[in-house]
Amino acid sequence: MVEPRGAAVGQRVLLVEDDATFSAVLARALRNRGYEVECVASFRDAVAAAVVRQPDAAIVDLKLGQESGLALVPALLRECPGMRIVVLTGYASIATAVQAIKSGAADYLTKPAEVADILAALSGSAAATGSGIAADPLTVRRLQWEHIQRVLAEQQGNISATARVLGMHRRTLQRKLGKRPVSK
């Protein structure tokens, strides 16, 4: 058995991730470090698990199928007020990072995140501070993508309203949103 490194032995972590492979790999890495991990794949299952298990921390994927991990953050904090929540995403943007922190998340990390970074975020160590968003200057294409994400968040995810605010055709906006974030 691998000795726990830096974890409070038996600390309970709720892993909310709809990608079964990623969930299994991350759960195994956390268990090898002494964490008790419960994996769930949906908003409803996460809230139910929080009520029953009262985890110390949670790792929440930003996109859970058609559900939002951002909406899950306050719901988990209502059930477990002292819980430390780390939002993990492959679709990072400044708008969602700000929204996650305002909702009560302790940290925001982008995939692929190293296990060491996730552990640092869970423990609240200084190493995790600012690890979610790079300090490099953004390209014009990335700035445009960030602006679209911010306006979309302001419009509560309404594509038509966002397109009107941005002055672009709805289908053009849908095409832009369907692509992965542009590189920095």
ABEGO torsion letter per residue (X at the ends): XBBBBGBBBGBBBBBBBABAAAAAAAAAAAAAAGBBBBBBABAAAAAAAAAAAGBABBBBBABBEABBAAAAAAAAAAABAABBBBBBBABBBAAAAAAAAAAGBABBBBOBBBAAAAAAAAAGBAAABGAABBABBBBAAAAAAAAAAAAAAAAGGBAAAAAAAAGBBAAAAAAAAABBBBBX
